[in-house]
Amino acid sequence: MHWNRWAWEQAYGKIPPRTNVVFKDGNPNNLTIDNLELLSDAALAKRNASASIQTLSDNYIAGILSPKNTALRTLLQSNKTLLEIKRKQITLKRTIYGQQEN
């Protein structure tokens, strides 16, 4: 069992099904009970997707290039040059349309 789940259960009791204990600040080295929160699977997926979109992770870029095709997505993730070209295209488009997040 991971520390965050163990610590939560020690402090607050059993964790409901389909619920995740996550670090509020995203830092798994900040091992304090105040840094933990419960998120449903859906809320965690939304948070992760939002972070991927903002940072333009390799997985996010590969997903844009291969909707609903996990085999192709995996293959694309190994092509760093192609991912970087697509990342630059998206960044340029965001800049042009004033949607760049700093």
Backbone as CSV, one residue per row, in Angstrom:
resi,resn,N_x,N_y,N_z,CA_x,CA_y,CA_z,C_x,C_y,C_z
1,MET,0.853,-1.181,0.000,0.000,0.000,0.000,0.894,1.238,0.000
2,HIS,0.529,2.213,-0.843,1.286,3.459,-0.913,1.079,4.275,0.361
3,TRP,2.088,5.100,0.676,2.054,5.879,1.904,0.800,6.747,1.988
4,ASN,0.446,7.405,0.890,-0.689,8.330,0.950,-1.992,7.617,1.319
5,ARG,-2.208,6.426,0.788,-3.416,5.672,1.135,-3.343,5.199,2.592
6,TRP,-2.178,4.723,2.980,-1.991,4.242,4.351,-2.230,5.378,5.346
7,ALA,-1.610,6.539,5.095,-1.732,7.678,6.006,-3.175,8.160,6.093
8,TRP,-3.871,8.188,4.955,-5.264,8.630,4.954,-6.112,7.698,5.823
9,GLU,-5.929,6.403,5.636,-6.721,5.440,6.409,-6.415,5.518,7.902
10,GLN,-5.164,5.798,8.247,-4.812,5.951,9.661,-5.505,7.163,10.260
11,ALA,-5.611,8.238,9.487,-6.189,9.486,10.000,-7.710,9.531,9.889
12,TYR,-8.256,9.003,8.795,-9.678,9.213,8.517,-10.501,7.940,8.322
13,GLY,-9.864,6.796,8.263,-10.603,5.551,8.060,-10.581,5.078,6.618
14,LYS,-11.412,4.089,6.342,-11.426,3.420,5.046,-11.715,4.393,3.898
15,ILE,-11.052,4.151,2.782,-11.218,4.966,1.578,-12.345,4.354,0.741
16,PRO,-13.308,5.172,0.337,-14.422,4.641,-0.466,-13.935,4.075,-1.806
17,PRO,-14.694,3.136,-2.373,-14.329,2.594,-3.693,-14.295,3.694,-4.759
18,ARG,-13.461,3.477,-5.759,-13.306,4.404,-6.887,-12.916,5.811,-6.426
19,THR,-12.153,5.847,-5.336,-11.662,7.107,-4.788,-10.155,7.013,-4.625
20,ASN,-9.476,8.106,-4.888,-8.019,8.153,-4.862,-7.538,9.145,-3.811
21,VAL,-6.438,8.820,-3.161,-5.793,9.740,-2.238,-4.603,10.333,-2.986
22,VAL,-4.641,11.649,-3.186,-3.603,12.305,-3.976,-2.953,13.426,-3.167
23,PHE,-1.772,13.825,-3.611,-1.055,14.931,-2.985,-1.579,16.241,-3.568
24,LYS,-2.084,17.117,-2.715,-2.670,18.377,-3.167,-1.707,19.176,-4.028
25,ASP,-0.448,19.244,-3.588,0.531,20.052,-4.319,1.254,19.263,-5.414
26,GLY,0.882,18.005,-5.606,1.499,17.180,-6.639,2.876,16.668,-6.281
27,ASN,3.337,16.941,-5.077,4.687,16.545,-4.651,4.591,15.330,-3.728
28,PRO,4.956,14.144,-4.230,4.869,12.944,-3.400,5.919,12.889,-2.293
29,ASN,6.811,13.865,-2.259,7.793,13.937,-1.182,7.310,14.799,-0.015
30,ASN,6.189,15.489,-0.206,5.596,16.308,0.851,4.659,15.398,1.649
31,LEU,5.239,14.662,2.565,4.515,13.624,3.299,3.860,14.163,4.565
32,THR,2.838,14.996,4.365,2.051,15.489,5.500,0.582,15.180,5.222
33,ILE,-0.162,14.927,6.262,-1.580,14.596,6.115,-2.348,15.771,5.512
34,ASP,-1.897,16.999,5.779,-2.558,18.189,5.222,-2.372,18.303,3.717
35,ASN,-1.409,17.572,3.173,-1.136,17.606,1.735,-1.924,16.528,0.984
36,LEU,-2.806,15.817,1.668,-3.579,14.758,1.022,-5.023,15.175,0.822
37,GLU,-5.623,14.679,-0.265,-7.043,14.896,-0.515,-7.607,13.697,-1.256
38,LEU,-8.908,13.510,-1.109,-9.611,12.439,-1.823,-10.189,12.990,-3.113
39,LEU,-10.009,12.230,-4.205,-10.609,12.576,-5.481,-11.252,11.333,-6.080
40,SER,-12.420,11.505,-6.657,-13.050,10.395,-7.369,-12.216,10.077,-8.613
41,ASP,-12.452,8.910,-9.198,-11.761,8.559,-10.436,-11.987,9.624,-11.498
42,ALA,-13.234,10.096,-11.611,-13.569,11.103,-12.622,-12.846,12.423,-12.361
43,ALA,-12.811,12.852,-11.103,-12.140,14.112,-10.767,-10.635,14.006,-11.007
44,LEU,-10.057,12.860,-10.677,-8.625,12.670,-10.908,-8.322,12.643,-12.404
45,ALA,-9.163,11.995,-13.189,-8.970,11.960,-14.639,-9.037,13.371,-15.217
46,LYS,-9.986,14.162,-14.722,-10.132,15.545,-15.196,-8.901,16.369,-14.832
47,ARG,-8.408,16.197,-13.613,-7.220,16.922,-13.178,-6.007,16.528,-14.023
48,ASN,-5.831,15.235,-14.254,-4.699,14.761,-15.042,-4.780,15.232,-16.488
49,ALA,-5.986,15.226,-17.041,-6.155,15.691,-18.421,-5.835,17.173,-18.531
50,SER,-6.291,17.944,-17.557,-6.020,19.377,-17.557,-4.520,19.648,-17.482
51,ALA,-3.818,18.920,-16.634,-2.369,19.087,-16.515,-1.672,18.693,-17.810
52,SER,-2.116,17.617,-18.442,-1.517,17.172,-19.700,-1.704,18.201,-20.799
53,ILE,-2.887,18.801,-20.829,-3.176,19.809,-21.856,-2.281,21.027,-21.659
54,GLN,-2.149,21.470,-20.437,-1.353,22.664,-20.164,0.126,22.434,-20.421
55,THR,0.638,21.269,-20.047,2.065,20.993,-20.213,2.378,20.332,-21.542
56,LEU,1.354,19.937,-22.287,1.522,19.270,-23.570,2.443,18.054,-23.438
57,SER,2.052,17.147,-22.559,2.834,15.933,-22.328,2.908,15.085,-23.595
58,ASP,3.908,14.216,-23.654,4.059,13.316,-24.799,2.803,12.485,-25.000
59,ASN,2.214,11.993,-23.912,1.010,11.180,-24.011,-0.149,11.989,-24.595
60,TYR,-0.279,13.250,-24.191,-1.341,14.111,-24.713,-1.146,14.347,-26.206
61,ILE,0.079,14.682,-26.605,0.374,14.933,-28.018,0.117,13.677,-28.846
62,ALA,0.600,12.535,-28.367,0.382,11.277,-29.085,-1.107,10.963,-29.186
63,GLY,-1.866,11.307,-28.163,-3.307,11.086,-28.178,-4.017,11.938,-29.217
64,ILE,-3.552,13.158,-29.396,-4.123,14.026,-30.423,-3.871,13.430,-31.812
65,LEU,-2.691,12.873,-31.984,-2.315,12.307,-33.284,-2.924,10.934,-33.548
66,SER,-3.449,10.295,-32.520,-3.966,8.927,-32.688,-5.228,8.689,-31.869
67,PRO,-6.291,9.437,-32.156,-7.508,9.257,-31.360,-8.038,7.825,-31.441
68,LYS,-8.328,7.258,-30.280,-8.920,5.913,-30.151,-8.051,4.802,-30.724
69,ASN,-6.734,5.038,-30.830,-5.838,4.006,-31.359,-4.638,3.882,-30.420
70,THR,-4.773,3.057,-29.396,-3.725,2.961,-28.372,-2.422,2.386,-28.915
71,ALA,-2.499,1.481,-29.885,-1.270,0.914,-30.461,-0.474,2.002,-31.178
72,LEU,-1.166,2.820,-31.949,-0.492,3.917,-32.646,0.040,4.935,-31.649
73,ARG,-0.729,5.205,-30.594,-0.280,6.159,-29.569,1.045,5.703,-28.956
74,THR,1.144,4.429,-28.644,2.376,3.885,-28.074,3.541,4.043,-29.047
75,LEU,3.306,3.761,-30.312,4.341,3.910,-31.336,4.771,5.371,-31.463
76,LEU,3.813,6.276,-31.483,4.115,7.701,-31.612,4.931,8.227,-30.439
77,GLN,4.692,7.705,-29.251,5.414,8.186,-28.079,6.918,7.938,-28.182
78,SER,7.321,7.001,-29.019,8.756,6.748,-29.189,9.379,7.671,-30.237
79,ASN,8.560,8.407,-30.974,9.065,9.314,-31.999,9.100,10.739,-31.438
80,LYS,10.172,11.050,-30.725,10.280,12.340,-30.025,10.296,13.530,-30.991
81,THR,10.860,13.346,-32.169,10.916,14.439,-33.143,9.509,14.820,-33.600
82,LEU,8.718,13.834,-33.951,7.347,14.090,-34.382,6.538,14.744,-33.256
83,LEU,6.697,14.244,-32.031,5.973,14.828,-30.898,6.366,16.285,-30.689
84,GLU,7.652,16.592,-30.831,8.116,17.964,-30.624,7.583,18.891,-31.715
85,ILE,7.515,18.410,-32.941,6.957,19.220,-34.031,5.489,19.537,-33.752
86,LYS,4.722,18.529,-33.360,3.302,18.744,-33.052,3.142,19.662,-31.845
87,ARG,4.006,19.503,-30.835,3.966,20.361,-29.642,4.191,21.826,-30.045
88,LYS,5.164,22.054,-30.929,5.446,23.426,-31.378,4.284,23.993,-32.181
89,GLN,3.630,23.149,-32.981,2.473,23.597,-33.740,1.345,24.037,-32.796
90,ILE,1.096,23.242,-31.780,0.034,23.575,-30.821,0.384,24.853,-30.061
91,THR,1.631,24.981,-29.641,2.075,26.179,-28.923,1.929,27.416,-29.802
92,LEU,2.318,27.302,-31.075,2.180,28.416,-32.005,0.705,28.799,-32.178
93,LYS,-0.153,27.804,-32.333,-1.584,28.066,-32.492,-2.150,28.750,-31.256
94,ARG,-1.735,28.302,-30.073,-2.199,28.939,-28.835,-1.734,30.384,-28.762
95,THR,-0.505,30.628,-29.193,0.034,31.985,-29.170,-0.743,32.875,-30.132
96,ILE,-0.981,32.386,-31.337,-1.709,33.151,-32.343,-3.102,33.509,-31.848
97,TYR,-3.770,32.575,-31.213,-5.142,32.804,-30.759,-5.218,33.340,-29.326
98,GLY,-4.066,33.667,-28.731,-4.052,34.273,-27.409,-4.472,33.346,-26.292
99,GLN,-4.253,32.027,-26.468,-4.663,31.059,-25.454,-3.474,30.481,-24.707
100,GLN,-2.315,31.068,-24.889,-1.106,30.537,-24.247,-1.186,30.713,-22.740
101,GLU,-0.975,29.621,-21.998,-0.944,29.659,-20.538,0.498,29.835,-20.088
102,ASN,0.745,30.778,-19.205,2.114,30.979,-18.679,2.235,30.446,-17.307
